[in-house]
Amino acid sequence: MIQWVLKKGRLGGKDENRTKISLLAGLVGLVSNGFLTIVKLSIGHFSGSVSVLADAMNNLMDSTSSIITIAGAHFADKPPDEDHPQGHGRVEYVTGLIISCFVIVVGLQFSKTSIERIINPEKIHFTLLTFILLVLSIGVKFWQAHFNKKVGEAIDSTPLKATAADSLGDCLVTGVVLASMLLDTLTDLAIDGLVGLVVSILIIKSGWELISETMSILIGQGPSRGTYQELKQRMMTYDHVQGVHDIIFNSFGPEKTIVVLDAEFPSTMSLLEVHKIVDRAEREISVAMDIHLIIHVDPVGETSPFEREIMALVDGFIQEKEGVDSYHDLTLVADEKAIYLDLTVLGSHYPDQESRDRVREDLVQELEEKYPGYKALVNIDLKY
């Protein structure tokens, strides 16, 4: 089934259709979860088990999630327009957030029902057919988790990966429900309500984790350290590149990430020479890393004795201050009697604006005391 879905979407080909893959995956989830919902609602109704009914509602919400996944994939594939020049790729992240909210709603609803069952316990009715159907439903959920994980990884779909995690959690939920029904039948323990409450808490926990993950992406999650280093290393392989800094990643969906960086080139090079190198780097790195790269050029010239003196002072400041990483874009404007530079600090050491202002003021004070009459203007960059 996995290969069939990926093949239908022509994964890896020139005419790859990521939206079609997402739609087919959502349809598979809709059908399988709809089947499980009907089975578990029937079991819950005839057995009188609130924990099975909670599990059935969980599967019903999974069916709803599949519909949202299908709708999200459809809207995310809409072409750019005047109001959304970067496309609609972030719709997929929004659908992932909606799925997570649905999961939490289900958990809260059945925690209330389970508490009521704990207060007023009832004996449930368990049969061999019930046992077989619940075991089969666990198998279906395991298959769903594997299917959504593989397809989600293949097309880097946040909603599908979220659904895979939810399906895996559902396996545990149904397993606990099955165990509780066996205990309730074989012993005098009336634990159906208690297990229903545990299931509800697990559902809420799963939903909260999915919300946290999706919100992190929507707020502006940075790249992994490996991705950051790979980009920097690739850039440094091009002729005459003397340094790279101020790398900014902007994700507009799984298929569109815009990256902007500053690259340092010798100021003695002609504009045409630099443009040829930058143009080639943008094209080659964009293809290699599946991003849209934009490079800003910083000219670096020979330093005067005065500039080298300033650089030595800043180097000493960096060595003395814990959490200060580096500096760049040092510019001396003699006519204005101004010293400009960007200081990079570690976000873990300087977590708030107040601490960053202090380190900026410390460097400004050192520079202005050392060079009376000069105005020091220091910009703080963060590194995580």
TALIN-V336826 format. One record per run of one state. SS is the DSSP state (2 for helix, 1 for strand, 0 for the rest). FROM is the first residue (numbers start at 1). TO is the last residue. Records with the same first field share a line. If there is no record, write none. Layout:
BEGIN
SS=FROM-TO  FROM-TO
END
This chain:
BEGIN
0=1-1  9-17  48-49  77-90  120-127  156-157  187-191  220-224  237-242  252-256  267-270  290-291  301-304  321-323  334-337  347-352  371-374  384-384
2=2-8  18-47  50-76  91-119  128-155  158-186  192-219  225-236  271-289  305-320  353-370
1=243-251  257-266  292-300  324-333  338-346  375-383
END
